[in-house]
């Protein structure tokens, strides 16, 4: 299997969990890859862990986290009156 095919598979798994309402709770990296913990509060509390082996998939998750933090910061600043 090509690296791109493996990346596409891992990206689809990430997007599928996010589509089902899971959020990224933690990221733990080691020599085996990155373990991403997803949690969901509604409709039933549950958690899942996904092991990402491909570097591009790990970058993709990090990009999603940073984008979420940036969006949360922009929302917070617009309510606090900052320009």
Secondary structure, 3 states (H helix, E strand, C coil): CCHHHHHHHHHHHHHHHHHCCCEEEEEEEECCEEEEEEEECCCCCEEEEEEECCHHHHHHHHHHHHHHHHHHHHHHHHHCCCC
